[in-house]
Amino acid sequence: GGPEAAAFVKVSMDGAPYLRKIDLRMYKSYDELSNALSNMFSSFTMGKHGGEEGMIDFMNERKLMDLVNSWDYVPSYENKDGNWMLVGDVPWPMFVDTAKRLRLMKGSDAIGL
């Protein structure tokens, strides 16, 4: 039935002053999505290094990935039923079909999901 329509979703991050919009169909996997998200919000990632909250400058991708792995942020999404779920809980194609919005939430807030 022809080319699949774009799947635009809004992406927000707790504490970030801006929203982004992405097309989920541009990505083929959760890995690709998470790389895109970390790059998108890299200029705005709160670090708790040295006991101070502050901006982190990402000098290179390796360092970036290390930081993302130690992030306090957990990607979650709102599905068609309006429930917030953790990203990664369903197969990728199903995620693309059901995700309406993405939110990078502080880890402490994501525990209940």
Secondary structure in CASP SS format (residue, H / E / C, confidence):
PFRMAT SS
TARGET T0000
AUTHOR 0000-0000-0000
METHOD secondary structure of the structure
MODEL  1
G C 1.00
G C 1.00
P C 1.00
E C 1.00
A C 1.00
A C 1.00
A C 1.00
F E 1.00
V E 1.00
K E 1.00
V E 1.00
S E 1.00
M E 1.00
D C 1.00
G C 1.00
A C 1.00
P C 1.00
Y C 1.00
L C 1.00
R E 1.00
K E 1.00
I E 1.00
D E 1.00
L H 1.00
R H 1.00
M H 1.00
Y C 1.00
K C 1.00
S C 1.00
Y H 1.00
D H 1.00
E H 1.00
L H 1.00
S H 1.00
N H 1.00
A H 1.00
L H 1.00
S H 1.00
N H 1.00
M H 1.00
F C 1.00
S C 1.00
S C 1.00
F C 1.00
T C 1.00
M E 1.00
G E 1.00
K C 1.00
H H 1.00
G H 1.00
G H 1.00
E C 1.00
E C 1.00
G E 1.00
M E 1.00
I C 1.00
D C 1.00
F C 1.00
M C 1.00
N C 1.00
E H 1.00
R H 1.00
K H 1.00
L H 1.00
M H 1.00
D H 1.00
L H 1.00
V H 1.00
N H 1.00
S C 1.00
W C 1.00
D C 1.00
Y E 1.00
V E 1.00
P E 1.00
S E 1.00
Y E 1.00
E E 1.00
N C 1.00
K C 1.00
D C 1.00
G C 1.00
N C 1.00
W E 1.00
M E 1.00
L E 1.00
V C 1.00
G C 1.00
D C 1.00
V C 1.00
P C 1.00
W H 1.00
P H 1.00
M H 1.00
F H 1.00
V H 1.00
D H 1.00
T H 1.00
A C 1.00
K C 1.00
R E 1.00
L E 1.00
R E 1.00
L E 1.00
M E 1.00
K E 1.00
G H 1.00
S H 1.00
D H 1.00
A H 1.00
I C 1.00
G C 1.00
L C 1.00
END
